[in-house]
Amino acid sequence: MAHGAHRTPLLPPHPDLRLARDCEQCLGWGTVVTRDGEHELCHICQPDAADSENPGFRDA
């Protein structure tokens, strides 16, 4: 019997809980669940993903 490859589950993003502590949008979790059922960083209390991808990069 042949089996297909197992789908690797996506790990939820790692929010900074210090920033999320008093957020009313995510209720302190730092993530929100999308309509597709996936976790995303809260857009209100978490820094922009582009900032974390390029640490040290600053616009001149």
Backbone as CSV, one residue per row, in Angstrom:
resi,resn,N_x,N_y,N_z,CA_x,CA_y,CA_z,C_x,C_y,C_z
1,MET,0.842,-1.162,0.000,0.000,0.000,0.000,0.900,1.242,0.000
2,ALA,0.626,2.144,-0.885,1.429,3.369,-1.004,0.791,4.484,-0.179
3,HIS,1.653,5.263,0.441,1.188,6.404,1.214,1.846,7.658,0.671
4,GLY,1.082,8.728,0.622,1.636,10.001,0.176,2.451,10.645,1.277
5,ALA,3.147,11.675,0.911,3.958,12.408,1.882,3.047,13.081,2.895
6,HIS,3.469,13.075,4.143,2.706,13.737,5.181,2.939,15.233,5.091
7,ARG,1.883,15.955,5.222,1.979,17.414,5.193,2.543,17.893,6.521
8,THR,3.583,18.677,6.457,4.178,19.227,7.661,3.326,20.391,8.145
9,PRO,2.836,20.323,9.372,2.017,21.438,9.861,2.869,22.683,10.045
10,LEU,2.292,23.818,9.726,2.997,25.086,9.891,3.014,25.456,11.368
11,LEU,4.146,25.883,11.830,4.257,26.322,13.210,3.709,27.736,13.322
12,PRO,2.992,28.012,14.396,2.478,29.369,14.552,3.626,30.352,14.768
13,PRO,3.423,31.615,14.406,4.470,32.614,14.609,4.736,32.806,16.095
14,HIS,5.910,33.305,16.422,6.304,33.539,17.809,6.179,35.017,18.139
15,PRO,5.102,35.404,18.808,4.911,36.819,19.137,5.733,37.237,20.349
16,ASP,5.938,38.524,20.476,6.563,39.101,21.651,5.442,39.372,22.650
17,LEU,5.345,38.545,23.682,4.232,38.648,24.626,4.281,39.917,25.470
18,ARG,5.462,40.511,25.597,5.535,41.791,26.319,4.753,42.861,25.573
19,LEU,4.827,42.845,24.245,4.094,43.825,23.436,2.590,43.529,23.426
20,ALA,2.242,42.263,23.549,0.842,41.851,23.448,0.068,41.992,24.753
21,ARG,0.753,42.242,25.843,0.146,42.196,27.183,-1.197,42.919,27.284
22,ASP,-1.311,44.135,26.816,-2.544,44.918,26.973,-3.313,45.105,25.665
23,CYS,-3.018,44.304,24.659,-3.665,44.463,23.355,-5.108,43.952,23.395
24,GLU,-6.034,44.782,22.958,-7.440,44.394,22.923,-7.779,43.569,21.682
25,GLN,-6.957,43.656,20.644,-7.214,42.922,19.405,-6.953,41.427,19.589
26,CYS,-5.804,41.081,20.153,-5.422,39.669,20.298,-5.599,39.158,21.724
27,LEU,-6.041,40.031,22.632,-6.294,39.678,24.031,-5.050,39.161,24.742
28,GLY,-3.898,39.678,24.339,-2.654,39.326,25.000,-1.938,38.117,24.440
29,TRP,-2.495,37.487,23.423,-1.857,36.305,22.830,-0.762,36.670,21.838
30,GLY,-0.888,37.801,21.170,0.109,38.212,20.181,-0.169,37.678,18.789
31,THR,-1.146,36.784,18.684,-1.536,36.252,17.372,-3.043,36.322,17.239
32,VAL,-3.489,36.300,16.003,-4.913,36.224,15.699,-5.115,35.073,14.723
33,VAL,-6.320,34.509,14.693,-6.633,33.408,13.791,-7.351,33.989,12.579
34,THR,-6.867,33.643,11.382,-7.468,34.143,10.148,-8.726,33.346,9.820
35,ARG,-9.433,33.769,8.808,-10.620,33.037,8.362,-10.279,31.645,7.860
36,ASP,-9.024,31.464,7.430,-8.564,30.161,6.955,-8.126,29.257,8.095
37,GLY,-8.190,29.759,9.326,-7.803,28.976,10.484,-6.312,28.981,10.778
38,GLU,-5.579,29.888,10.156,-4.141,29.982,10.385,-3.852,31.103,11.378
39,HIS,-2.752,30.964,12.108,-2.341,31.983,13.067,-1.442,33.000,12.367
40,GLU,-1.691,34.266,12.649,-0.846,35.356,12.165,-0.508,36.244,13.343
41,LEU,0.629,36.930,13.258,0.956,37.912,14.281,-0.088,39.009,14.269
42,CYS,-0.407,39.501,15.439,-1.373,40.579,15.566,-0.831,41.833,14.882
43,HIS,-1.635,42.439,14.030,-1.193,43.622,13.293,-1.181,44.870,14.165
44,ILE,-1.822,44.806,15.325,-1.895,45.966,16.209,-0.669,46.055,17.115
45,CYS,-0.288,44.948,17.758,0.752,45.032,18.791,2.103,44.449,18.400
46,GLN,2.181,43.707,17.316,3.443,43.087,16.931,4.116,43.903,15.833
47,PRO,5.438,43.956,15.841,6.150,44.729,14.815,5.932,44.135,13.431
48,ASP,6.129,44.967,12.441,5.975,44.546,11.047,6.944,43.418,10.724
49,ALA,6.483,42.389,10.007,7.328,41.247,9.651,8.523,41.674,8.817
50,ALA,8.390,42.714,8.012,9.511,43.183,7.191,10.647,43.691,8.072
51,ASP,10.319,44.267,9.229,11.345,44.738,10.147,12.157,43.581,10.716
52,SER,11.491,42.464,11.017,12.190,41.334,11.619,12.995,40.536,10.576
53,GLU,12.612,40.631,9.298,13.338,39.909,8.264,14.680,40.556,7.946
54,ASN,14.774,41.866,8.127,15.983,42.605,7.810,16.473,43.361,9.038
55,PRO,16.911,42.654,10.080,17.376,43.381,11.264,18.575,44.257,10.936
56,GLY,18.588,45.419,11.497,19.678,46.337,11.252,19.519,47.171,10.004
57,PHE,18.574,46.839,9.151,18.347,47.599,7.919,17.499,48.813,8.248
58,ARG,17.945,49.946,7.887,17.207,51.193,8.128,17.159,51.988,6.837
59,ASP,16.010,52.606,6.597,15.901,53.491,5.433,16.714,54.747,5.704
60,ALA,17.459,55.167,4.710,18.297,56.363,4.879,17.545,57.604,4.511
